[in-house]
């Protein structure tokens, strides 16, 4: 009787790949995955973390919790975090996104300013929604955050990134 390894070598490549895939799939389903477990960086990832843009710019002060507060500190400042209901995580088309942006600008005129930064190659407005105490004024030396949710217009998920941010506690804007 030939050995198992000899039989696998004799199989066409696509069959070997199928067998390997089936073994991997069965191994995944038989082991439990704890989705709440911590993510721990390996040694190489830790080394790369010391060469990232944050470290290059802030150096040792990136560990300063007064500059970059911990999760626990942010909970003290803003209260408990809550997950967004899965039913609210939906994909929107351009018309739905435009309607939501216009609605936000109409409902919160004192803190929002909506304008088009230009047109896409398809002739659609590229919307910018500013949320600020003084939304129509650029205040020199005041820190700002630019949150871009639509890096590539033909990708499905990206336009919803900013919508996911909106789903955070709408009473507070924390940075």
N, C-alpha and C positions, 0 to 999 in steps of 0.2 A: 504494500500500500504506500503510495507516494506521500511525502510530508505535505502539511498544509501550505507551507511557504512555497513549495514547488508548484502547487495548484494555482496559487494567486499569481505567480509570475507568468503562467501560461494564459491567463485571462486577458482579453483585450483591455486597453487602458480605461475605457469608459466604465467597464464593469468593476475594475479595481476601485475607481473613484466612488462608484455607487456603494460598494461594500464599506469603504472607509467612512463615507457620509452617514450611512446607517448606523455604524458603530458609534460614531460621535453623537448622533442624535439620541440614541438610546442611553448613552452615558449621561447626557444632559437631563433627560427626563427622569432618570432614576435618582439623581442627586438633588437635594434641596438648595435653592438659592435664597439667601437672606438679602432682600433688597434694602433693608434698613441698616445693613452693616456699613462700617466706616470704610472709606477708600483710603488705602495706605500707599504712599508713593514708594517705589523701589529705589535703590541707590542711584541708578542712572537718572530717574525722574527727579530726584532730589537735587542732583548736580545741575540738571538743566534749569531747575527752578531758581537757582542762584545766578543764572545768566539771562533771565527774562527782562523785559522792558521795565517792569516795576522795580526790580532790583537795580538795574542800571541807572534809573532816574532817582530813586529814593535811597538806595544803599541800605545801610543798617537800619535806617528809620522806618523801613517797611514793616518791621516788627513792633513799632511803636503803636500801642493800642489807642492812644489819643488821636492818632492820624487815621488808622484803620481799625475801627472798633470790631470786637469779636461778635459772633452771633449772640452770645449771652448779653453783651452790653447793648446791642441793638434791641433785644427783647425788652430790656429795662426802659429804653428810651421811647419805643413806639408801641409796646405791648406785644401780645402773642401774635405770631404769624399764623395765617390760615391758608390752606391750600385752595386754589381756584377749583370750583366745581367742574368736573370733566365735561359736563354738558355745555359749558361756556367756552370750551376750547374747540372752536370750529374754524374752518377756513372761510374767508370772506372773499368776495370778488371785488373788483375795483369800485363798482357802484355802491356796494354796501359800506366799504371803507370810506368813500367820499361822504356818504350820508352820515356816518358816525362822526367823522371829523367836523363836518358842518354843524351837526347837532351839539357837539362839545363846545364849539366856538360860540354858538347861540346861547347855550345854557350857562356858560361861564364866561361872559364877556369881560369881566374885570381881571381875569387871570389868564386869558388865552388870546392868541393872535394867530389866525390862519391865513396863509398865503401860498400861492403857487411859485415854486422856485424855477419853473420852466415847463417845458413839454417833453414827454417821452418820445421815442421814435415812432410810437403809434399815435401821437397827438394828444395824449392824456396828460392832465395836470400832474406835476410832481409836488405833492402837498407837503407843507411844513406847518406843524402846529407847535407854537411856543407856549409854554406854561410857565408863568412867572408872576411876581408881584407887579412888575411893570413890563408886560409882554411886548409892547410896541417900541420899547427903548432898549438899546444896547448899553449896559452899564459897565463902564471901564473898571477893570480890576476886580469885578465880581465873578466868582467861580461859576462856570456853566457846565452843563452836561449835554452832549449831543447824542441822542439815542436813535440810531438808524435801524429801522425794521425792514427796510426794503432794499437790500444791497443789490440784488439782481432781480429785475422785474419778472422774469420768466420762471423763477423758482416758486414753488407753491408755499412753502412754510414762511419764508422771510417776511412777507407783509403782515403776518399775524404776530410777529415778535412784539411789536409795539402794542398790539391789542392785548397780548398777555400781560404786558406791563400795566396797562390800563386797569386790568382786573384786580390789581392790588388794592388795598384799602384806599378808596377814592377820597377819603377825608384828609389824608396826610400825604405830603410829598417829602420824602426823607432821602437825604444823600449822605 
